[in-house]
Amino acid sequence: MSPSSPAVAIPANRPPLVDRLCGHALAGFCKGMTSLEAVWSVPWDPARPRIFYVNHASHADSALVWASVPAEERPRLRAVAAVDYWMAGPVRRYLSKRVFHAVLVERRTNGRPGDALERMEAALENGDSLLLFPEGTRSRGNVLLPFRPGLHHVVQRCPWAEVQPVWLENPGRGLPKGTFFPIPLLCRAFFGPLLPVVAGESHEVFLERARSALLALGPSDLSGADRG
């Protein structure tokens, strides 16, 4: 695909009935437990692949962002997720493959980071959108960890894809790190302005710009150190 031309969305295959029902039930559970609300500054046009990058505070983050988009568009939103976590056990395996349609990647690339990038690029070229957590691990409290370079790599390989920061409010309180059962708590997903893509931008400059755009959506009580 030409770097200067946007991808053309390919109609998503309609998931089987059982998978759709499971997805609707999971989305309803997420919304019921958190009173989930999505706040969009720039609505998502699924005809244009988009890279959503999100702060990471709990294992529920992927499900919360996924549940916050319109039901008919959820099959188009694919989380980039660690294979060792999502393949551990039949329930996670089913959800990752049949409900979230996750792009599964290895945490340790064994010298082949391009494998993960190729999977992400293929998904975007197929017309899907991606959900990324650039911190690479879950944080505690109102802290945004430094970004790893993966976000920059995929944006440089797919500059025709739109890029949008998403701040999840309260997910770490609703499902704190180290816990397994959610605590009912209000949660909102703030979808910020699109991040312009600059050709040839160094990863240090891009990641700082991307991190600043995400922090701008976060709570005002983030400390100066956390704001980079």
C-alpha positions, 0 to 999 in steps of 0.5 A, spaced: 500 500 500 502 506 498 504 510 504 501 517 501 494 514 500 489 511 506 487 504 506 480 502 504 476 499 509 474 492 507 468 489 510 468 486 516 466 479 517 460 478 521 462 474 527 458 468 529 451 469 533 454 466 539 460 470 539 456 476 537 452 475 543 458 474 548 461 480 545 454 484 547 454 481 554 461 483 555 460 490 553 453 490 557 457 488 563 463 493 562 458 499 561 454 496 567 459 496 572 463 502 570 457 507 567 462 507 561 461 513 557 465 515 551 467 522 550 469 523 542 473 530 540 473 527 533 468 521 531 471 515 528 470 513 521 471 506 520 472 507 513 479 510 515 484 505 519 486 508 526 491 507 531 488 508 538 493 509 544 491 508 551 494 509 558 494 502 561 492 501 568 488 494 569 487 488 565 480 491 563 483 497 559 482 493 552 475 491 554 473 498 556 475 501 550 472 496 546 466 496 549 466 504 548 465 504 541 459 503 537 457 495 537 457 495 529 464 497 529 467 493 535 469 487 530 474 493 526 477 495 533 483 490 534 487 490 541 494 489 540 495 484 546 501 479 549 500 472 547 502 469 554 497 473 557 491 472 553 493 465 551 493 463 558 486 459 559 480 457 555 476 463 557 482 468 555 483 464 549 476 465 547 475 472 548 482 474 544 480 470 538 473 470 537 470 476 541 476 481 541 480 479 534 486 481 538 493 482 534 497 477 539 504 479 539 510 476 543 513 480 549 520 477 548 521 478 540 527 474 540 531 479 536 525 479 531 521 485 533 518 486 525 514 480 526 509 484 531 510 490 526 508 486 520 502 483 524 499 490 526 501 493 519 497 487 516 491 489 520 491 496 518 492 494 511 486 490 512 482 496 514 482 494 521 484 499 527 488 498 532 488 499 540 495 500 543 498 501 550 505 504 549 507 504 556 508 496 555 505 495 562 500 497 567 501 503 571 499 504 578 495 511 580 495 517 576 502 516 573 503 515 565 510 511 564 515 513 559 512 510 552 516 504 548 518 505 541 513 500 538 507 506 537 512 510 533 514 504 529 507 502 527 506 509 525 512 510 521 510 504 517 503 506 516 503 513 516 496 513 512 493 511 518 490 516 523 492 516 530 488 518 536 490 518 544 485 515 549 485 517 556 481 512 560 479 515 567 479 510 573 480 503 570 486 502 575 481 503 581 475 499 578 480 493 577 486 495 580 493 491 579 493 484 582 486 484 583 481 479 579 474 482 580 472 489 578 469 494 583 463 498 581 466 505 579 464 511 574 469 510 568 470 515 562 474 514 555 476 521 553 478 520 545 482 526 544 484 530 537 488 526 532 495 526 532 498 529 526 503 524 523 510 527 521 514 524 516 521 522 518 520 524 525 525 521 530 522 516 535 524 521 541 520 527 538 514 523 536 514 519 543 514 525 547 509 529 542 504 523 543 505 522 550 504 530 551 497 529 547 495 523 552 497 527 558 493 533 556 486 528 556 488 526 563 486 529 570 489 535 573 492 532 579 498 528 575 504 531 578 509 535 574 514 529 574 509 524 571 507 529 566 514 528 563 
